[in-house]
């Protein structure tokens, strides 16, 4: 399962503009950072060729939890923990890395120990503070950023701040007047009742937070938000509701507060009535140009071709992909394709069909576009069909058809030119005979 702990990516780069176009970014240095386990690896981005080139790697004391660049794009602030889902761990850290001109990371200053396992971190818009959110126990901390970019002292917060259940994200608003913290809550499980979710808005000044407002529809029950992102030029906040698979849009007020009633609510699933278990909305990002919102659906069950969920329902992404191929190669009532399921899928010699497979795979949200849809590398076996024996039978039938068609072609020509055809027959391959017959 792809998650924040195995794949934490930031577009930073020494000179990359955060809201520039792709054409502009292609002329500048861009870096792609991937956190896997304790290692944070840089990849150089070639936007024109759509390629990544692996660069250097830095290590943290624990598994990478999150990473966030400074507004200047000169520093990257990374949190790590020896804990993970279901266990808290005993070592948690926050570190600063200097970003070189080519995007290479260099440890910068001392690594700061944190109290609990961090689940998210960000930097305020002025680049003066690092904000860290903790899920269990739910809380947050604010750390000063030194003049040289290193992590400084923690700013003590008042004791009367209202908290939620399972904090999952902490962000400052564009005016730097407020901080929004997302509290996901928890689903009912094992006889334990549901923990309500909520959104908490705090005033933010000189690193200090104070209570401002809370959004908790229906007491937070049936409301499990995960992440939010903010439109670059409009007062719109887009919220990913993980536990209910929804996208909610709120209006951001001029004082940094959120309007209590949403502007829009949208489903993130194509068929919400048939949601299979452990399916939830994931991270959300607004395009720097403001024209698109990207929101991922995810599942705790690894996606496999033809696999079914624990509820017995076929996965939506796989359903769409199979339907795509039946439309390409197999029409209803084609009994030959029903007997030989491998005929429904394009061969490796059909590049346009293979490209359609990749696009549908990406569009359907199913990972693994490197899979060969024909199963010729032994990783796919549609309908339990024996690929080797089936291929041999098809080859035998093809050879029989070749012999039959070549014989018909020879007979037709021999009636007009017996001598010429006799010489032609000795030099013509079976494939050439088929082509001759088609003419």
C-alpha positions as MATLAB code, in Angstrom:
seq = 'XXXXXXXXXXXXXXXXXXXXXXXXXXXXXXXXXXXXXXXXXXXXXXXXXXXXXXXXXXXXXXXXXXXXXXXXXXXXXXXXXXXXXXXXXXXXXXXXXXXXXXXXXXXXXXXXXXXXXXXXXXXXXXXXXXXXXXXXXXXXXXXXXXXXXXXXXXXXXXXXXXXXXXXXXXXXXXXXXXXXXXXXXXXXXXXXXXXXXXXXXXXXXXXXXXXXXXXXXXXXXXXXXXXXXXXXXXXXXXXXXXXXXXXXXXXXXXXXXXXXXXXXXXXXXXXXXXXXXXXXXXXXXXXXXXXXXXXXXXXXXXXXXXXXXXXXXXXXXXXXXXXXXXXXXXXXXXXXXXXXXXXXXXXXXXXXXXXXXXXXXXXXXXXXXXXXXXXXXXXXXXXXXXXXXXXXXXXXXXXXXXXXXXXXXXXXXXXXXXXXXXXXXXXXXXXXXXXXXXX';
ca = [
       0.000    0.000    0.000;
       1.387    3.376   -0.956;
       1.391    5.692    2.041;
       2.945    8.799    3.481;
       5.630    6.733    5.232;
       6.817    4.968    2.072;
       6.358    7.755   -0.402;
       6.750   11.374    0.726;
       7.387   13.625   -2.212;
       8.072   17.309   -2.518;
       8.845   19.411   -5.560;
      11.499   21.761   -4.251;
      14.657   22.427   -6.256;
      17.138   25.181   -5.684;
      15.508   27.563   -8.153;
      12.123   26.010   -8.920;
       9.260   28.485   -8.720;
       6.404   27.071   -6.600;
       3.662   28.414   -8.882;
       5.445   28.433  -12.235;
       4.243   26.681  -15.340;
       5.661   23.366  -16.515;
       7.451   25.110  -19.382;
       9.115   27.487  -16.938;
       9.976   24.678  -14.556;
      11.578   22.703  -17.370;
      14.163   25.469  -17.765;
      14.987   25.442  -14.052;
      16.366   22.870  -11.647;
      13.693   20.665  -10.104;
      14.148   17.973   -7.509;
      11.868   15.098   -6.588;
      12.332   13.680   -3.070;
      11.194   10.165   -2.218;
      11.150    8.951    1.381;
      11.310    5.158    1.749;
      12.006    3.828    5.221;
      14.783    5.878    6.800;
      16.184    7.104    3.456;
      15.312   10.306    1.636;
      16.499   10.192   -1.978;
      16.754   13.002   -4.493;
      15.840   12.515   -8.151;
      16.652   15.078  -10.814;
      13.580   15.887  -12.914;
      13.729   16.282  -16.679;
      10.305   17.756  -17.438;
      10.819   17.664  -21.223;
      11.711   13.963  -21.301;
       9.471   13.043  -18.329;
      12.330   11.176  -16.667;
      13.907   10.943  -13.225;
      17.623   10.495  -12.522;
      18.525    9.153   -9.084;
      20.809   11.361   -7.018;
      22.110   11.302   -3.473;
      20.452    9.883   -0.362;
      20.331   11.127    3.215;
      19.190    9.160    6.258;
      17.046    9.920    9.280;
      17.073    8.078   12.647;
      13.636    6.589   11.911;
      11.157    6.138    9.107;
      10.405    9.258    7.077;
       7.012   10.665    8.117;
       6.731   13.910    6.147;
       8.771   16.653    4.475;
       8.065   20.308    3.713;
      10.215   22.994    2.022;
      10.765   26.521    3.240;
       9.128   29.300    1.181;
      12.583   30.218   -0.151;
      13.105   26.605   -1.316;
      16.533   26.682    0.340;
      15.716   24.246    3.150;
      13.711   21.049    3.560;
      12.286   20.137    6.985;
      11.821   16.414    7.560;
      10.232   14.444   10.406;
      10.935   10.811   11.241;
       9.864    8.196   13.770;
      10.556    4.610   14.743;
       6.797    4.248   15.163;
       4.077    3.634   12.626;
       0.416    2.660   12.315;
      -0.562    0.749   15.448;
       2.614    1.444   17.460;
       4.112    4.685   18.706;
       7.865    3.961   18.644;
      10.385    5.567   20.970;
      12.463    7.927   18.803;
      11.013   10.880   16.937;
      12.985   13.649   15.241;
      12.758   16.867   13.224;
      15.697   17.823   11.008;
      16.598   20.554    8.533;
      18.412   19.934    5.253;
      19.970   22.570    3.041;
      18.935   22.277   -0.619;
      21.822   22.734   -3.052;
      21.592   24.292   -6.491;
      20.999   20.854   -8.024;
      18.599   19.811   -5.249;
      21.077   17.716   -3.267;
      20.348   17.627    0.460;
      22.903   18.388    3.180;
      22.166   18.058    6.927;
      21.855   21.540    8.386;
      22.066   22.163   12.108;
      21.134   19.879   14.977;
      18.397   17.264   14.809;
      15.612   18.040   17.279;
      13.944   15.322   19.350;
      10.129   15.304   19.383;
       7.816   14.034   22.141;
       5.603   11.763   20.066;
       5.371   10.255   16.648;
       4.873   13.077   14.093;
       2.309   12.482   11.380;
       2.611   15.760    9.456;
       4.740   18.897    9.376;
       4.680   22.169    7.455;
       6.253   25.635    7.449;
       4.434   28.938    7.856;
       4.340   31.274    4.865;
       6.956   33.621    6.324;
       9.429   30.782    6.817;
       9.783   31.514   10.546;
       8.253   28.395   12.140;
       7.990   24.643   11.605;
       4.635   23.229   12.686;
       4.365   19.534   13.612;
       1.156   17.518   14.150;
       0.912   14.349   16.277;
      -1.865   11.790   16.011;
      -1.619    9.926   19.316;
      -1.905   11.635   21.632;
      -3.419   14.346   19.449;
      -1.359   17.512   19.627;
       1.061   19.797   17.823;
       4.246   21.753   18.400;
       5.698   24.920   16.896;
       9.468   25.315   16.436;
      11.316   28.486   15.560;
      13.482   28.563   12.459;
      16.870   30.171   13.074;
      18.245   32.911   10.886;
      20.532   30.387    9.191;
      17.608   27.998    8.478;
      18.252   25.514   11.265;
      15.588   24.296   13.688;
      15.458   26.372   16.849;
      13.600   26.224   20.156;
      10.016   25.089   20.594;
       7.403   27.761   21.260;
       5.385   26.911   24.377;
       1.636   26.898   23.694;
      -1.231   27.755   26.089;
      -2.966   24.917   27.922;
      -6.514   25.872   26.916;
      -6.245   24.945   23.231;
      -9.098   22.732   22.095;
      -7.968   19.383   20.696;
      -9.585   16.757   18.506;
      -9.141   13.016   17.973;
      -6.282   11.790   15.780;
      -4.723   14.962   14.383;
      -3.599   14.335   10.822;
      -2.444   17.634    9.281;
      -1.420   21.162   10.270;
      -1.330   24.117    7.832;
      -1.133   27.898    7.989;
      -3.552   29.908    5.845;
      -2.341   32.227    3.046;
      -2.456   35.379    5.175;
      -0.479   33.621    7.940;
      -3.233   34.780   10.327;
      -4.441   31.325   11.291;
      -3.573   27.643   11.493;
      -5.937   24.843   10.458;
      -5.528   21.413   12.050;
      -7.389   18.386   10.666;
      -8.603   15.816   13.209;
      -9.608   12.613   11.460;
     -11.336   10.724   14.279;
     -11.664    6.937   14.054;
     -14.163    4.429   12.715;
     -16.017    2.166   15.162;
     -14.138   -1.087   15.512;
     -14.166   -4.118   17.799;
     -17.014   -2.835   19.936;
     -15.333    0.569   20.319;
     -17.628    3.449   19.294;
     -16.739    5.964   16.603;
     -14.410    8.826   17.499;
     -15.711   12.068   15.939;
     -13.684   14.070   13.424;
     -13.294   17.829   13.288;
     -11.528   20.861   11.825;
      -9.813   23.234   14.236;
      -8.943   26.835   13.362;
      -6.478   28.681   15.604;
      -5.287   32.276   15.508;
      -1.581   32.433   14.788;
       0.713   35.247   15.905;
       4.423   35.157   16.784;
       4.317   31.363   16.898;
       1.482   31.285   19.450;
      -1.874   29.630   18.768;
      -5.239   30.542   20.306;
      -8.706   29.071   19.847;
     -10.704   30.550   16.973;
     -13.373   28.092   15.768;
     -14.204   24.441   15.229;
     -16.144   22.736   12.438;
     -17.779   19.480   13.532;
     -20.990   18.691   11.603;
     -23.379   16.383   13.462;
     -20.995   16.344   16.380;
     -18.241   14.974   14.138;
     -19.930   11.594   13.666;
     -19.832   10.508   10.050;
     -17.159   13.142    9.447;
     -13.584   11.877    9.133;
     -11.365   14.445    7.340;
      -7.777   13.638    6.423;
      -6.030   16.421    4.460;
      -6.794   19.836    3.020;
      -5.248   22.137    0.461;
      -5.879   25.799   -0.336;
      -6.508   27.435   -3.686;
      -3.565   29.644   -4.733;
      -5.654   32.688   -5.657;
      -9.217   32.148   -4.382;
     -10.573   31.860   -0.814;
     -11.368   28.161   -1.199;
     -10.233   25.307    1.040;
     -10.531   21.776   -0.361;
     -10.940   19.037    2.232;
     -10.440   15.306    1.677;
     -12.828   13.366    3.948;
     -11.086   10.028    4.338;
     -13.623    7.945    6.215;
     -16.628    8.969    4.101;
     -14.940    9.314    0.674;
     -15.994   12.897    0.047;
     -14.509   16.150   -1.179;
     -15.793   19.232    0.667;
     -15.069   22.863   -0.244;
     -15.123   25.579    2.422;
     -14.802   29.340    2.061;
     -11.826   30.966    3.743;
     -12.702   34.268    5.421;
     -10.478   37.356    5.349;
      -9.527   36.915    9.021;
      -8.284   33.357    8.377;
     -11.356   31.588    9.745;
     -13.465   29.052    7.828;
     -17.145   29.419    7.001;
     -19.054   26.776    8.946;
     -21.177   25.659    5.985;
     -19.507   24.082    2.938;
     -19.789   25.548   -0.544;
     -19.819   22.144   -2.245;
     -19.718   18.460   -1.366;
     -18.739   15.821   -3.917;
     -18.380   12.039   -3.825;
     -14.920   10.667   -4.585;
     -16.202    7.233   -5.634;
     -17.935    6.399   -8.897;
     -20.324    4.027   -7.089;
     -20.608    5.025   -3.414;
     -23.411    2.519   -2.806;
     -21.028   -0.383   -3.457;
     -17.925    0.728   -1.612;
     -15.774   -2.222   -0.618;
     -14.165   -2.436    2.842;
     -11.124   -0.338    3.772;
     -11.601    2.112    0.916;
     -10.909    5.728    1.809;
      -9.962    9.104    0.378;
      -6.294   10.080    0.510;
      -4.096   13.166    0.156;
      -5.334   16.161   -1.801;
      -3.464   18.793   -3.822;
      -4.572   21.845   -5.770;
      -2.684   22.518   -9.000;
      -0.436   25.608   -8.721;
      -2.463   27.188  -11.519;
      -5.685   26.662   -9.585;
      -7.490   24.842  -12.392;
      -7.466   21.284  -10.993;
      -7.790   19.442   -7.700;
      -6.049   16.070   -7.335;
      -7.486   13.641   -4.792;
      -6.527    9.984   -4.473;
      -8.698    7.095   -3.356;
      -6.817    4.349   -1.563;
      -7.396    0.976    0.026;
      -5.791   -1.054    2.745;
      -6.113   -4.093    0.445;
      -3.370   -4.411   -2.167;
      -4.757   -4.113   -5.693;
      -4.383   -7.274   -7.794;
      -5.782   -8.128  -11.210;
      -8.960  -10.122  -10.798;
      -8.755  -10.046   -7.001;
     -11.798   -9.392   -4.896;
     -12.205   -7.443   -1.694;
     -13.060   -9.106    1.560;
     -16.687   -8.184    0.939;
     -16.694  -10.146   -2.304;
     -17.042   -7.091   -4.533;
     -14.710   -6.657   -7.460;
     -12.480   -3.602   -7.294;
     -13.763   -0.676   -9.288;
     -10.482    0.151  -11.015;
      -9.988   -3.431  -12.174;
     -13.585   -3.590  -13.355;
     -13.112   -0.559  -15.574;
      -9.869   -1.870  -16.992;
     -11.345   -5.248  -17.887;
     -14.354   -3.623  -19.486;
     -11.994   -1.491  -21.540;
     -10.343   -4.576  -22.989;
     -13.517   -6.487  -23.656;
     -14.560   -3.520  -25.754;
     -11.291   -3.649  -27.666;
     -10.835   -7.334  -28.302;
     -13.944   -9.194  -27.184;
     -17.562   -8.553  -28.095;
     -20.467  -10.244  -26.260;
     -21.274  -13.548  -27.840;
     -17.748  -14.190  -29.110;
     -17.575  -17.808  -28.038;
     -13.968  -18.223  -29.140;
     -12.902  -15.445  -26.769;
     -15.053  -16.943  -24.016;
     -13.240  -20.245  -24.396;
      -9.830  -18.552  -24.505;
      -9.763  -15.576  -22.123;
      -6.264  -14.599  -23.259;
      -7.784  -13.446  -26.565;
      -9.522  -10.598  -24.780;
      -6.247   -8.807  -24.096;
      -3.918   -7.082  -26.546;
      -0.687   -8.726  -27.542;
       2.695   -7.165  -26.950;
       2.788   -6.352  -30.665;
      -0.157   -3.939  -30.248;
       1.494   -0.769  -28.921;
      -1.622    1.372  -29.234;
      -3.633   -1.083  -27.157;
      -0.851   -1.363  -24.593;
      -0.828    2.424  -24.322;
      -4.573    2.361  -23.677;
      -3.919   -0.146  -20.894;
      -1.412    2.192  -19.241;
      -3.680    5.206  -19.455;
      -6.659    3.329  -18.103;
      -4.513    1.892  -15.326;
      -3.422    5.357  -14.260;
      -6.906    6.814  -14.655;
      -8.503    4.020  -12.664;
      -6.091    4.515   -9.791;
      -4.738    0.947   -9.964;
      -0.997    0.735   -9.448;
       1.291   -1.507  -11.489;
       1.252   -0.258  -15.072;
       4.355   -2.354  -15.661;
       2.219   -5.491  -15.664;
       1.948   -7.206  -19.026;
      -1.804   -7.559  -19.748;
      -1.161  -10.714  -21.784;
       0.426  -12.414  -18.764;
       3.413  -13.528  -20.827;
       5.802  -12.823  -17.973;
       3.958  -15.214  -15.708;
       2.297  -12.580  -13.528;
      -1.164  -12.733  -15.045;
      -3.293  -15.761  -15.796;
      -6.800  -14.732  -16.910;
      -9.466  -17.243  -16.001;
      -6.894  -19.903  -15.088;
      -6.162  -20.397  -18.783;
      -3.025  -22.396  -19.546;
      -1.070  -19.921  -21.635;
       1.548  -22.367  -22.925;
      -0.883  -25.047  -24.097;
      -3.267  -22.437  -25.447;
      -0.518  -20.784  -27.459;
       0.513  -24.138  -28.924;
      -3.056  -24.956  -29.945;
      -3.462  -21.559  -31.577;
      -0.180  -22.010  -33.450;
      -1.283  -25.432  -34.694;
      -4.604  -24.052  -35.931;
      -2.781  -21.176  -37.618;
      -0.423  -23.553  -39.436;
      -3.388  -25.642  -40.618;
      -5.084  -22.521  -41.966;
      -1.883  -21.525  -43.721;
      -1.565  -24.894  -45.412;
      -5.208  -24.834  -46.478;
      -5.075  -21.311  -47.887;
      -1.750  -21.880  -49.610;
      -3.120  -24.994  -51.252;
      -6.142  -23.078  -52.558;
      -3.910  -20.337  -53.920;
      -1.635  -22.848  -55.667;
      -4.575  -24.679  -57.211;
      -6.079  -21.444  -58.574;
      -2.812  -20.407  -60.224;
      -1.849  -23.866  -61.523;
      -4.948  -23.958  -63.691;
      -3.665  -20.924  -65.604;
       0.093  -21.505  -65.455;
       1.072  -24.976  -64.203;
       4.764  -24.552  -65.007;
       5.144  -21.085  -63.494;
       3.308  -22.027  -60.351;
       5.448  -25.093  -59.827;
       8.538  -22.870  -59.749;
       6.776  -20.286  -57.567;
       5.671  -22.915  -55.060;
       9.250  -23.960  -54.335;
      10.326  -20.366  -53.517;
       7.254  -19.061  -51.674;
       6.908  -19.242  -47.912;
       3.546  -20.105  -46.318;
       3.093  -16.475  -45.264;
       3.630  -15.316  -48.822;
       0.988  -17.779  -49.925;
      -1.532  -16.258  -47.588;
      -0.765  -12.804  -48.898;
      -1.085  -14.069  -52.466;
      -4.445  -15.621  -51.662;
      -5.722  -12.354  -50.104;
      -4.841  -10.459  -53.270;
];
